[in-house]
Amino acid sequence: MNLAELFPEGGRGVIATADASGQVNTAVYAVPHVMDGETLAWGMSQGRTHSNLLVNPHASYLYLAPSRGGNGWRLTLQLKDIKDSGEMLQRIREHTARVVSPQAGEAVRYVAQFTVSEIRPLV
């Protein structure tokens, strides 16, 4: 399955992570940046999602397609790396500043890349 085809424009998603003790956090996240056939990336601020990933590399992403009904996907993710510099981070910051706000673009401090280990329909 082509990862880029899973995320039509206009959808939204939620990333779920857990800390070392299992305390779960959920956060609204945009459509991911497709890096290749098995890797997705998101920009993130220095918040709970980032902190959780530093101690627990497992995450889940729930994507709600922009259509009516239960269209979308549930992805099981494994953290590959988190970077605090580089071209991809700069591209995500610029995109966030343009689409959301300049302040949101400035808040993006990291880019996290994940391997997709499982894809399931939302419903």
N, C-alpha and C positions, 0 to 999 in steps of 0.2 A: 504494500500500500504506500502510495506517495504521501509523505507527511504534509507537504504544502497543500494538498487537496482537502485535508481535514479541517482547515480553518478558513472558511469563507469570511470575507471582510464584513465587519459589523457585529461579529460575535463577541462574547466575553467569557472570561474564565476565572477559576478559583484554584489557587495552589494551596495544598495542605501539606504541612510539615509537622514534625514533632521534635521536642527537645530530647536530651539524654534520658530524662525520666519518663518520657512518653506523653508529656503535656502537649496537646495538639493546638496548632494555630492554623487559621485559614485566612487567606488574603486575596482580594480581587486583583487579577493580573490580566494584562492585554493578551492578544494573540501572540504566540511565540515567534521568534525568528528561526526559520528552518535553516540549519547549518549544512546538513547532508541527509542521507536516507535514514539515519537513526539518531540524529542529534538535534535538539532544540535548545534555544537560548532565550533568556529573559534578562532585562536590566532590573536591578533592585536597589533599594535604599538600604541604609543600615538599620534594619528593623528586626522583628522576630523571625521572619522567614530566613533572612541571611544568618542570624545567630543560630537558628535551629540546624541549618545545613552544615554549619561548622562542626557540629557534634553528632549529627545523624544525616547521612547522605541520601536517605530515602524520601521521596515526595510523591504526591499525586496531583494531577491537573485535571479538572473537570471543565470541559468546554461546552458552552451553550451556543448553538448555532443561531443566526439571526432570523430564523423562521419560526412559525408557530408550532407548538407541539413539543415533543421530547427529543428533538434532533440534537445530536452532539456526541461527545466522546469522553471516556474516562481513560486517562493515560497513567501508567505506572512508570515512575522516573527514578533514575539513579544518577546522582551528581557525578559529573566528570571532573569539573574544576570551576573555580571562581577566580575571576581576574579583576584587578582594580586599575587596569590600564589597557591600552591597545585600541586598534582600529574599530573593532566591533563595539566596544564600550562607547567610543565617541559617536559612532553612527546611531546607537540606541539613545544616547543623550540628546542628540540633535533631533531625532524623530520625536521623542517624548516632548521636547520643548516646543516643537512645531504643532503637534497634535493635541497635547494636553495643556501645557503652559510652560513658560520659561523657568518658573520655580520648580516644577516637577522634573524638568530636564536636569536642573542643577542637583536635585536630590538623588538622582541615579548615580550610585558610587561603584557599583559592581556589575559584572555580567556573569551569570551562572549558566553553565552548559550542562545539559542532561542527556543521558542515553535513554531512549524509550524502550522499555522492556516488555510492555504489554499495552495493547489498545483494545478497549471494549466499547460497545455502543452505550450511549447514555441511558437508554431505556431498553 
